[in-house]
């Protein structure tokens, strides 16, 4: 079974490629020959994921999925949340976003946070949503040079290392994205029977 993953983010493609069971093929937008940057204008992860999968379905008529992910920090009332990728501004780099987060967390005792991923699957004309959550906490300083986004400042519950200090396989044992992807492929495997 072949699906298009509606993203231009190579890091997300790499994470999902690690989690795909046998019998499935996932194509990134680039691999599918689609060169479009889909905006994320909505105020929920669900709506942004749905927007992206809907655009690709309309363009291709093919089964596809997309995701949107946010880092939700308790002490910041759930921020950066749906604005995680643009926390420090629309042209901000990962490093800019991390630095703003650390500044906003300075002196905060409550470091609890969670990553949340929502996947929107368009399959045989219907939409299905899958959620993955990874609880953890925000560090005082960036640690590690792997991963992307907020990985250097997020330690998942049950470990002492930041995501950026882990291999991709280690990260996927905890990852919000891996959890949502597992639900996605469990659903698809049941459709194949």
C-alpha positions in Angstrom: 0.0 0.0 0.0 1.4 3.4 -1.0 0.6 6.7 0.7 1.8 10.3 0.2 3.0 12.0 3.4 2.1 15.7 3.0 5.2 17.3 4.3 8.4 19.0 3.1 10.1 18.4 6.4 13.0 15.9 5.8 13.3 15.3 9.6 9.7 14.2 9.9 10.0 12.0 6.8 13.1 10.3 8.4 11.3 9.7 11.7 8.3 8.2 10.0 10.3 6.0 7.6 11.8 4.4 10.7 8.3 3.4 12.0 6.7 2.1 8.8 5.8 -1.6 9.0 6.4 -4.0 6.1 3.9 -3.8 3.3 3.6 0.0 3.2 5.4 2.6 1.2 5.3 6.2 2.2 6.3 9.0 -0.3 7.2 12.5 0.7 5.8 15.3 -1.3 9.2 15.7 -3.0 9.3 11.9 -3.9 5.7 12.2 -5.2 6.8 15.1 -7.5 4.6 17.6 -5.6 6.2 21.0 -5.0 3.9 23.0 -2.8 4.2 24.6 0.6 0.9 24.2 2.4 0.2 26.9 5.0 -0.8 26.1 8.6 -3.3 28.9 9.2 -5.5 27.3 11.9 -5.4 27.5 15.7 -5.5 23.8 16.3 -3.2 20.9 15.4 -6.2 19.0 14.1 -7.3 21.7 11.7 -3.7 22.2 10.3 -3.2 18.5 9.8 -6.6 18.3 8.1 -5.8 21.3 5.9 -2.6 19.7 4.6 -4.1 16.3 3.9 -7.1 17.9 2.2 -4.9 19.9 -0.1 -2.9 16.9 -1.2 -6.0 14.8 -1.6 -7.5 17.5 -3.9 -4.3 17.7 -5.9 -3.7 13.9 -6.3 -6.9 12.0 -5.6 -4.6 9.6 -3.7 -4.7 8.2 -0.2 -2.5 10.5 1.9 -1.7 11.7 5.4 -0.3 14.7 7.1 0.6 15.7 10.6 0.9 18.7 12.8 2.9 18.7 16.0 3.1 21.1 18.9 5.1 21.4 22.1 2.7 22.3 24.9 4.4 23.8 28.0 2.3 23.9 31.2 3.9 27.0 32.7 3.2 28.8 29.4 -0.5 27.9 29.3 0.2 25.4 26.5 2.4 27.6 24.4 4.1 27.4 21.9 1.5 24.8 20.9 0.1 25.1 17.4 2.6 28.0 16.8 5.6 25.8 17.7 7.3 26.0 14.3 6.8 29.8 14.2 7.2 30.6 17.9 9.9 33.2 17.5 8.4 34.5 14.2 7.5 33.3 10.7 11.1 33.2 9.5 12.5 31.8 12.8 15.0 29.0 12.9 14.8 26.0 15.2 17.6 27.7 17.3 15.5 31.0 17.5 12.5 29.1 18.8 14.5 27.2 21.4 16.2 30.3 22.7 12.8 32.1 23.0 11.4 29.1 24.9 14.4 29.0 27.3 14.0 32.8 27.9 10.3 32.4 28.6 11.0 29.5 31.0 13.8 31.3 32.9 13.0 31.0 36.7 10.0 28.7 36.1 9.8 25.8 38.7 7.1 24.0 36.7 9.0 22.5 33.7 6.3 20.0 32.7 5.6 19.8 28.9 4.3 17.4 26.3 4.7 17.0 22.6 1.5 16.3 20.8 1.1 15.0 17.2 -2.1 14.8 15.3 -2.2 12.8 12.0 -4.9 13.4 9.4 -5.4 10.4 7.1 -7.4 10.7 3.9 -8.3 7.1 3.0 -10.8 5.9 0.5 -12.6 9.2 0.7 -12.8 9.5 4.5 -10.7 11.4 7.0 -9.4 9.7 10.2 -7.4 11.4 13.0 -4.8 9.8 15.2 -3.1 11.4 18.2 0.3 10.7 19.8 1.4 12.3 23.1 4.8 12.3 24.8 5.0 13.8 28.3 8.2 15.2 29.6 9.9 18.3 30.8 11.9 21.3 29.5 15.6 21.5 30.4 17.4 24.6 31.6 19.7 24.6 28.6 20.0 22.9 25.2 21.6 19.5 25.3 22.7 17.3 22.4 23.0 17.9 18.7 20.7 15.3 17.2 17.1 15.6 16.2 15.4 18.9 15.3 13.1 21.6 16.6 12.8 21.5 20.4 14.6 18.2 20.8 17.6 19.7 22.6 15.4 21.1 25.4 12.9 18.2 25.8 13.4 15.2 28.1 10.7 12.5 27.7 9.2 11.0 30.9 11.1 7.9 31.8 14.5 9.1 30.5 17.2 11.5 31.6 18.4 12.5 28.1 17.0 15.1 25.8 15.6 13.9 22.4 18.7 15.5 20.8 21.0 13.2 22.9 19.2 10.1 21.5 19.5 8.1 18.3 16.4 8.2 16.1 15.5 4.6 17.2 15.8 5.6 20.9 13.7 8.7 20.3 11.0 6.6 18.6 10.6 4.5 21.8 9.0 7.6 23.4 8.1 9.9 20.5 4.7 11.4 20.1 5.1 11.1 16.3 5.9 7.4 16.5 2.9 6.8 18.7 0.6 8.6 16.3 2.2 6.7 13.3 1.7 3.4 15.1 -2.0 4.1 15.4 -2.1 5.1 11.7 -0.5 1.9 10.5 -2.6 -0.3 12.9 -5.7 1.2 11.3 -4.3 0.7 7.8 -3.3 -2.9 8.5 -6.9 -3.6 9.6 -8.1 -2.2 6.2 -5.9 -4.6 4.3 -7.4 -7.7 5.9 
